[in-house]
Amino acid sequence: MNFTKKAIISTFEELLAERPLSKITVKDIVERCGINRNTFYYYFEGIPSLIESITKNIADEIISAHSKFGSPIDCVAPVVRYCQAHRTEILHIYRSVPRESFQAQVDRTALYIVREYVNTTTADLFSGESPERDILIRYYKCTLVGVILDWLDSGMTYDLLAGAASICELFAGAGKQAFLKCVDSEPVSTTSNDRLGGPFPAILR
């Protein structure tokens, strides 16, 4: 990323940690960043486009840093920990921008996470394309998005990771049955059956 563009984003994030979005102006950003307004507008059309860039960067960072997941909790943890580390900034953005804009990045991140997890976990169950598996991926993606947005709505006031662990335990068995139904007509290896019956992640057991 261009150094100046990165500096603008970093300065804006600093300001978000200090005050609500409604209290931040382009003037505040350029004065602290040490640039002029023309430079700011060279990179961004305004604060809304700056926010869009930041939310996309957050999604990209989570996706690129966590390409493999060992369990359902491993899927949720990167998102939760990032939000906790940047709590004030995230909540200021979440509470100030159009919901659909913010949710689009949450949706993209959640879809990637769930797809990677399911494809990795069920790699030896499917011999080709499976519309049923794709529907289940969408279902779990929607569930993850809903859980994250509910947590943000609460102001991150409850322990989402502990809650996710409880959900995995409560629904243990449901996911396994759903994915096994997807492969009723597929040849399932002994290895697959053993893995599904033993260390298969809780939400898919």
C-alpha positions in Angstrom: 0.0 0.0 0.0 1.2 3.5 -0.8 2.9 5.2 2.2 0.7 8.3 2.2 -2.5 6.3 1.8 -1.4 4.1 4.7 -0.6 7.1 6.8 -4.1 8.6 6.1 -5.7 5.3 7.2 -3.5 5.0 10.3 -4.3 8.6 11.3 -8.0 8.0 10.8 -7.9 4.9 13.0 -6.1 6.9 15.7 -8.9 9.5 15.6 -11.5 6.7 15.8 -10.0 5.4 19.0 -10.4 8.9 20.5 -13.8 10.0 19.3 -17.0 9.0 17.5 -17.0 9.1 13.7 -19.4 12.1 13.7 -16.7 14.1 15.5 -14.0 13.5 12.8 -13.6 15.7 9.8 -11.2 15.6 6.8 -9.6 18.7 8.3 -8.8 16.7 11.5 -7.2 13.9 9.4 -5.0 16.1 7.2 -3.8 18.3 10.1 -2.7 15.3 12.2 -1.4 13.5 9.2 0.6 16.5 8.0 -0.8 16.6 4.4 -3.1 18.9 2.5 -6.7 18.3 1.6 -5.9 17.7 -2.1 -3.6 14.8 -1.1 -6.4 13.3 1.0 -8.9 13.6 -1.9 -6.4 12.1 -4.3 -6.7 8.8 -2.4 -10.3 9.0 -1.1 -13.5 10.7 -2.2 -14.3 11.4 1.4 -14.6 9.8 4.8 -17.2 7.2 3.6 -14.8 5.8 1.0 -12.0 5.9 3.6 -14.2 3.8 5.9 -15.0 1.4 3.1 -11.3 0.9 2.4 -10.6 0.3 6.1 -13.4 -2.4 6.5 -12.1 -4.1 3.3 -8.6 -4.0 4.7 -9.8 -5.6 8.0 -11.5 -8.4 6.1 -8.4 -8.9 3.9 -6.1 -9.0 6.9 -8.2 -11.6 8.7 -8.5 -13.7 5.5 -4.8 -13.6 4.6 -3.6 -14.3 8.2 -5.9 -17.3 8.8 -6.1 -19.6 5.8 -6.3 -22.8 7.8 -8.7 -23.6 10.6 -8.5 -26.6 13.0 -11.9 -26.3 14.7 -15.0 -24.2 14.7 -13.6 -22.0 17.5 -10.5 -21.4 15.3 -12.9 -20.0 12.7 -14.5 -17.5 15.1 -11.4 -16.5 17.1 -9.6 -14.4 14.5 -12.6 -12.2 14.0 -13.3 -11.9 17.7 -9.7 -11.2 18.6 -9.3 -8.5 15.9 -12.5 -6.8 17.1 -11.4 -6.9 20.7 -8.0 -5.5 19.9 -9.7 -2.6 18.0 -12.9 -2.4 20.0 -13.4 1.4 20.1 -12.6 1.9 16.4 -14.7 -1.1 15.3 -17.8 0.1 17.3 -17.4 3.7 16.2 -17.5 2.5 12.5 -20.2 -0.1 13.1 -22.5 2.4 14.8 -21.9 5.2 12.2 -21.8 3.7 8.7 -24.7 2.2 6.7 -25.2 -1.3 8.0 -25.1 -2.9 4.6 -21.6 -1.5 3.9 -20.2 -2.9 7.1 -22.1 -6.2 6.8 -20.8 -6.8 3.3 -17.3 -7.2 4.6 -18.4 -9.3 7.6 -20.3 -11.5 5.1 -17.3 -11.8 2.8 -15.0 -12.7 5.7 -17.4 -15.2 7.2 -18.1 -16.9 3.8 -14.3 -17.4 3.3 -13.8 -18.7 6.8 -16.7 -21.2 6.6 -15.9 -22.4 3.1 -12.2 -23.0 4.0 -13.2 -24.8 7.1 -15.8 -27.0 5.5 -13.7 -27.8 2.4 -10.7 -28.7 4.5 -12.7 -30.8 7.0 -14.8 -32.7 4.4 -12.1 -32.9 1.7 -12.3 -36.7 1.5 -16.1 -37.0 1.6 -16.9 -35.5 -1.8 -15.7 -36.7 -5.2 -17.0 -33.6 -7.0 -19.3 -30.6 -6.8 -22.1 -30.8 -4.3 -25.0 -28.3 -4.3 -26.1 -29.6 -0.9 -22.6 -28.9 0.6 -22.7 -25.4 -0.9 -26.1 -24.7 0.7 -24.8 -25.9 4.1 -21.8 -23.6 3.7 -24.1 -20.7 3.1 -26.2 -21.7 6.1 -23.2 -21.8 8.4 -22.0 -18.5 6.9 -25.3 -16.8 7.7 -25.2 -18.2 11.2 -21.6 -16.8 11.8 -22.6 -13.4 10.4 -25.6 -13.2 12.6 -23.7 -14.2 15.7 -21.0 -11.6 15.0 -23.5 -8.8 14.3 -25.4 -9.6 17.4 -22.2 -9.4 19.4 -21.4 -6.0 17.9 -25.0 -4.8 18.6 -24.3 -5.7 22.2 -21.2 -3.6 22.2 -19.1 -6.7 22.6 -20.3 -7.1 26.1 -20.4 -10.9 26.3 -17.8 -13.5 25.9 -18.4 -14.6 22.3 -15.7 -17.3 22.2 -17.2 -19.0 25.3 -20.6 -18.7 23.8 -19.4 -20.3 20.5 -17.8 -23.2 22.5 -21.2 -23.8 24.2 -23.0 -23.7 20.9 -20.6 -26.2 19.4 -21.2 -28.5 22.3 -25.0 -28.1 22.3 -25.3 -28.7 18.5 -22.7 -31.5 18.4 -24.0 -34.1 16.0 -26.2 -31.9 13.8 -23.5 -30.9 11.3 -22.2 -34.4 10.9 -25.7 -35.7 10.0 -26.2 -32.9 7.5 -23.0 -33.5 5.7 -23.4 -37.3 5.7 -26.8 -36.8 4.0 -25.0 -34.8 1.3 -22.8 -37.8 0.6 -25.4 -40.6 0.8 -24.8 -41.3 -2.9 -21.0 -40.7 -2.6 -18.5 -43.4 -1.7 -17.4 -42.5 1.8 -14.0 -44.0 2.8 -13.3 -45.8 6.0 -11.0 -43.0 6.9 -13.8 -40.5 6.5 -16.2 -42.5 8.7 -13.5 -42.9 11.4 -12.8 -39.2 11.3 -16.4 -38.2 11.4 -17.0 -40.4 14.3 -14.0 -39.3 16.3 -12.1 -36.0 16.0 -14.6 -34.4 13.5 -15.0 -30.8 14.8 -17.9 -30.4 17.3 -20.2 -28.2 15.2 -20.1 -30.9 12.4 -20.4 -33.9 14.7 
